[in-house]
Amino acid sequence: MKAYLAEMAGTFILVFGGCGSAVLAGDAIGYSGVAFAFGLSLLAMIYAVGPISGCHLNPAVTFGLVLSGRFLGRSAPGYVVAQIAGAGLAAAVLFVIAQGAAGFDAVADGFASNGYGSCSPGGYGMLSAFLAEVVLTALLVLTVLGATDVKAPVGFAGVAIGLVLVVIHLVGIPITNTSVNPARSIGVALFAGWPAVLQLWLFIVAPLAGAALAAAVYGVIHLPGPPLTVREAERATPAQQAERLT
């Protein structure tokens, strides 16, 4: 239960910090500021909740870890529910705050939702959006897998993962507003109106496809160590990730 609560709290901070910067301060800080808000929020949460849950905060990351044998599949549904709940709660709090500004319109302004076509910041079409989300999510999950590997240098995973999320947002914001995280997309879409909801499928399917691609690539290129027993996996999966993070 503690791990689920940690995932919920961590995802809340990630979405509130990242999407909040876009909704409340996007005009002032621009794409770069929003990108760093997402990356720094994730970096902080890696060290805050990583020792408790492993700090997935993203169904695509959880999916990639399961496919790579680094996380037990039976724990994944609870993680995903917690992540979506945290994202939805963050979006709800942000929506209430944003309504305090005169002229605020979540549907017209997009409310930091993800989209393609007329909902894309740069007017990019569905194929461009899909490919971008697959590639960018694969980059994120590949970084997570590599940085938290038992053979990776201890203590630098949080920095690597946070910085790669900054780069991902710098590339992806003009295309889709950058999802790479189905929970983040679902949370804000609930308050952004039907255009965002109708396009939500892409920001679920593409990140999961990207996670699967990353798991496949990492399975080919990394040097495997001895496999964990079931008992070791049950006891140590979050802890092993935490050791790499802190």
PANU-24094 format. One line per field, with one value per residue (C-alpha): x, y, z; residue number from 1; residue in one letter. Coordinates in steps of 0.25 Angstrom, whole numbers, plus 5000, padded with zeros to 4 digits. Layout:
% PANU-24094
u	X / ...
v	Y / ...
w	Z / ...
seq	NUM / ...
type	a / ...
***
This chain:
% PANU-24094
u	5000 / 5011 / 5017 / 5004 / 5002 / 5016 / 5013 / 5000 / 5007 / 5019 / 5010 / 5002 / 5015 / 5020 / 5007 / 5004 / 5018 / 5020 / 5005 / 5004 / 5016 / 5009 / 4995 / 4999 / 5012 / 5014 / 5014 / 5025 / 5034 / 5032 / 5035 / 5048 / 5043 / 5032 / 5042 / 5050 / 5038 / 5035 / 5049 / 5052 / 5039 / 5042 / 5057 / 5051 / 5041 / 5052 / 5059 / 5047 / 5038 / 5048 / 5053 / 5038 / 5032 / 5044 / 5037 / 5031 / 5020 / 5017 / 5009 / 5019 / 5031 / 5023 / 5020 / 5035 / 5040 / 5030 / 5034 / 5049 / 5047 / 5050 / 5036 / 5026 / 5014 / 5004 / 5008 / 5006 / 4991 / 4992 / 5003 / 4995 / 4983 / 4991 / 4998 / 4985 / 4978 / 4990 / 4990 / 4975 / 4976 / 4987 / 4979 / 4967 / 4974 / 4981 / 4967 / 4962 / 4974 / 4974 / 4959 / 4963 / 4968 / 4959 / 4956 / 4961 / 4955 / 4961 / 4955 / 4960 / 4973 / 4976 / 4979 / 4993 / 4986 / 4992 / 4988 / 4990 / 4984 / 4977 / 4980 / 4995 / 5003 / 5010 / 4999 / 5006 / 4997 / 4994 / 5005 / 5015 / 5009 / 5009 / 5024 / 5028 / 5022 / 5027 / 5041 / 5041 / 5035 / 5045 / 5056 / 5051 / 5049 / 5062 / 5069 / 5061 / 5065 / 5080 / 5081 / 5075 / 5082 / 5091 / 5103 / 5100 / 5108 / 5101 / 5094 / 5093 / 5080 / 5071 / 5079 / 5080 / 5065 / 5061 / 5070 / 5065 / 5051 / 5055 / 5061 / 5048 / 5039 / 5048 / 5046 / 5032 / 5024 / 5023 / 5018 / 5008 / 5010 / 5019 / 5012 / 5021 / 5012 / 4998 / 4994 / 4998 / 4990 / 4978 / 4978 / 4978 / 4969 / 4957 / 4957 / 4961 / 4948 / 4944 / 4955 / 4966 / 4958 / 4955 / 4970 / 4974 / 4975 / 4988 / 4995 / 4992 / 4995 / 5008 / 5015 / 5012 / 5018 / 5030 / 5032 / 5031 / 5041 / 5051 / 5049 / 5053 / 5065 / 5070 / 5068 / 5077 / 5088 / 5090 / 5099 / 5090 / 5094 / 5089 / 5073 / 5066 / 5058 / 5043 / 5046 / 5057 / 5048 / 5037 / 5045 / 5055 / 5050 / 5046 / 5058 / 5068 / 5063 / 5064 / 5078 / 5081 / 5074 / 5080
v	5000 / 5010 / 5008 / 5011 / 5023 / 5028 / 5026 / 5034 / 5045 / 5045 / 5046 / 5057 / 5065 / 5062 / 5066 / 5078 / 5083 / 5080 / 5083 / 5094 / 5102 / 5101 / 5105 / 5116 / 5121 / 5116 / 5129 / 5135 / 5123 / 5117 / 5103 / 5102 / 5106 / 5096 / 5085 / 5088 / 5088 / 5074 / 5069 / 5075 / 5070 / 5056 / 5058 / 5062 / 5051 / 5040 / 5044 / 5046 / 5034 / 5025 / 5018 / 5014 / 5010 / 5011 / 5024 / 5019 / 5031 / 5026 / 5014 / 5013 / 5012 / 5001 / 4994 / 4995 / 4989 / 4978 / 4974 / 4975 / 4965 / 4977 / 4978 / 4968 / 4968 / 4965 / 4979 / 4987 / 4989 / 4995 / 5004 / 5009 / 5012 / 5020 / 5027 / 5031 / 5035 / 5044 / 5050 / 5053 / 5059 / 5068 / 5072 / 5075 / 5084 / 5091 / 5093 / 5099 / 5109 / 5113 / 5116 / 5128 / 5135 / 5144 / 5139 / 5125 / 5114 / 5100 / 5096 / 5108 / 5108 / 5093 / 5092 / 5086 / 5074 / 5066 / 5065 / 5065 / 5072 / 5084 / 5081 / 5080 / 5093 / 5092 / 5086 / 5073 / 5061 / 5048 / 5040 / 5050 / 5050 / 5035 / 5033 / 5044 / 5038 / 5024 / 5029 / 5039 / 5029 / 5018 / 5028 / 5031 / 5016 / 5012 / 5023 / 5017 / 5003 / 5007 / 5016 / 5007 / 4995 / 4988 / 4991 / 5005 / 5016 / 5017 / 5031 / 5037 / 5031 / 5042 / 5052 / 5044 / 5042 / 5056 / 5062 / 5052 / 5056 / 5071 / 5067 / 5059 / 5071 / 5081 / 5072 / 5068 / 5080 / 5086 / 5073 / 5067 / 5076 / 5063 / 5052 / 5040 / 5037 / 5032 / 5036 / 5050 / 5050 / 5044 / 5053 / 5067 / 5062 / 5060 / 5075 / 5079 / 5075 / 5066 / 5069 / 5064 / 5052 / 5048 / 5048 / 5041 / 5027 / 5032 / 5036 / 5022 / 5013 / 5021 / 5022 / 5007 / 5003 / 5012 / 5005 / 4991 / 4996 / 5001 / 4987 / 4980 / 4988 / 4988 / 4973 / 4972 / 4982 / 4980 / 4970 / 4961 / 4957 / 4945 / 4945 / 4948 / 4937 / 4939 / 4942 / 4952 / 4959 / 4960 / 4965 / 4974 / 4980 / 4994 / 4993 / 4990 / 5002 / 5011 / 5007 / 5011 / 5024 / 5029
w	5000 / 5003 / 4989 / 4983 / 4991 / 4987 / 4973 / 4974 / 4982 / 4972 / 4960 / 4966 / 4968 / 4954 / 4947 / 4956 / 4954 / 4939 / 4935 / 4945 / 4939 / 4925 / 4930 / 4939 / 4934 / 4920 / 4913 / 4923 / 4923 / 4909 / 4904 / 4911 / 4924 / 4924 / 4919 / 4931 / 4941 / 4936 / 4937 / 4951 / 4957 / 4953 / 4958 / 4971 / 4972 / 4969 / 4981 / 4990 / 4986 / 4979 / 4992 / 4994 / 4981 / 4970 / 4965 / 4952 / 4952 / 4938 / 4933 / 4921 / 4930 / 4938 / 4926 / 4921 / 4934 / 4934 / 4920 / 4924 / 4936 / 4945 / 4952 / 4956 / 4946 / 4957 / 4964 / 4951 / 4951 / 4965 / 4961 / 4948 / 4956 / 4966 / 4955 / 4948 / 4961 / 4965 / 4951 / 4952 / 4965 / 4961 / 4949 / 4958 / 4967 / 4956 / 4949 / 4962 / 4963 / 4949 / 4949 / 4959 / 4947 / 4939 / 4925 / 4928 / 4918 / 4919 / 4906 / 4898 / 4905 / 4904 / 4919 / 4915 / 4908 / 4898 / 4883 / 4869 / 4857 / 4861 / 4876 / 4873 / 4877 / 4863 / 4855 / 4854 / 4848 / 4855 / 4848 / 4853 / 4867 / 4868 / 4863 / 4872 / 4884 / 4881 / 4880 / 4891 / 4901 / 4896 / 4899 / 4913 / 4917 / 4911 / 4920 / 4932 / 4929 / 4927 / 4938 / 4948 / 4944 / 4955 / 4947 / 4945 / 4954 / 4967 / 4970 / 4956 / 4951 / 4956 / 4949 / 4936 / 4936 / 4940 / 4929 / 4918 / 4921 / 4919 / 4905 / 4902 / 4905 / 4897 / 4885 / 4887 / 4892 / 4878 / 4873 / 4883 / 4896 / 4900 / 4907 / 4908 / 4920 / 4919 / 4933 / 4930 / 4918 / 4924 / 4936 / 4929 / 4917 / 4927 / 4929 / 4915 / 4908 / 4897 / 4887 / 4897 / 4901 / 4887 / 4883 / 4897 / 4890 / 4883 / 4896 / 4902 / 4891 / 4886 / 4899 / 4902 / 4889 / 4891 / 4905 / 4898 / 4888 / 4898 / 4906 / 4893 / 4890 / 4904 / 4904 / 4892 / 4896 / 4911 / 4917 / 4926 / 4940 / 4948 / 4948 / 4961 / 4968 / 4970 / 4985 / 4982 / 4971 / 4981 / 4992 / 4985 / 4972 / 4977 / 4987 / 4975 / 4967 / 4979 / 4981 / 4967 / 4969 / 4983
seq	1 / 2 / 3 / 4 / 5 / 6 / 7 / 8 / 9 / 10 / 11 / 12 / 13 / 14 / 15 / 16 / 17 / 18 / 19 / 20 / 21 / 22 / 23 / 24 / 25 / 26 / 27 / 28 / 29 / 30 / 31 / 32 / 33 / 34 / 35 / 36 / 37 / 38 / 39 / 40 / 41 / 42 / 43 / 44 / 45 / 46 / 47 / 48 / 49 / 50 / 51 / 52 / 53 / 54 / 55 / 56 / 57 / 58 / 59 / 60 / 61 / 62 / 63 / 64 / 65 / 66 / 67 / 68 / 69 / 70 / 71 / 72 / 73 / 74 / 75 / 76 / 77 / 78 / 79 / 80 / 81 / 82 / 83 / 84 / 85 / 86 / 87 / 88 / 89 / 90 / 91 / 92 / 93 / 94 / 95 / 96 / 97 / 98 / 99 / 100 / 101 / 102 / 103 / 104 / 105 / 106 / 107 / 108 / 109 / 110 / 111 / 112 / 113 / 114 / 115 / 116 / 117 / 118 / 119 / 120 / 121 / 122 / 123 / 124 / 125 / 126 / 127 / 128 / 129 / 130 / 131 / 132 / 133 / 134 / 135 / 136 / 137 / 138 / 139 / 140 / 141 / 142 / 143 / 144 / 145 / 146 / 147 / 148 / 149 / 150 / 151 / 152 / 153 / 154 / 155 / 156 / 157 / 158 / 159 / 160 / 161 / 162 / 163 / 164 / 165 / 166 / 167 / 168 / 169 / 170 / 171 / 172 / 173 / 174 / 175 / 176 / 177 / 178 / 179 / 180 / 181 / 182 / 183 / 184 / 185 / 186 / 187 / 188 / 189 / 190 / 191 / 192 / 193 / 194 / 195 / 196 / 197 / 198 / 199 / 200 / 201 / 202 / 203 / 204 / 205 / 206 / 207 / 208 / 209 / 210 / 211 / 212 / 213 / 214 / 215 / 216 / 217 / 218 / 219 / 220 / 221 / 222 / 223 / 224 / 225 / 226 / 227 / 228 / 229 / 230 / 231 / 232 / 233 / 234 / 235 / 236 / 237 / 238 / 239 / 240 / 241 / 242 / 243 / 244 / 245 / 246
type	m / k / a / y / l / a / e / m / a / g / t / f / i / l / v / f / g / g / c / g / s / a / v / l / a / g / d / a / i / g / y / s / g / v / a / f / a / f / g / l / s / l / l / a / m / i / y / a / v / g / p / i / s / g / c / h / l / n / p / a / v / t / f / g / l / v / l / s / g / r / f / l / g / r / s / a / p / g / y / v / v / a / q / i / a / g / a / g / l / a / a / a / v / l / f / v / i / a / q / g / a / a / g / f / d / a / v / a / d / g / f / a / s / n / g / y / g / s / c / s / p / g / g / y / g / m / l / s / a / f / l / a / e / v / v / l / t / a / l / l / v / l / t / v / l / g / a / t / d / v / k / a / p / v / g / f / a / g / v / a / i / g / l / v / l / v / v / i / h / l / v / g / i / p / i / t / n / t / s / v / n / p / a / r / s / i / g / v / a / l / f / a / g / w / p / a / v / l / q / l / w / l / f / i / v / a / p / l / a / g / a / a / l / a / a / a / v / y / g / v / i / h / l / p / g / p / p / l / t / v / r / e / a / e / r / a / t / p / a / q / q / a / e / r / l / t
***
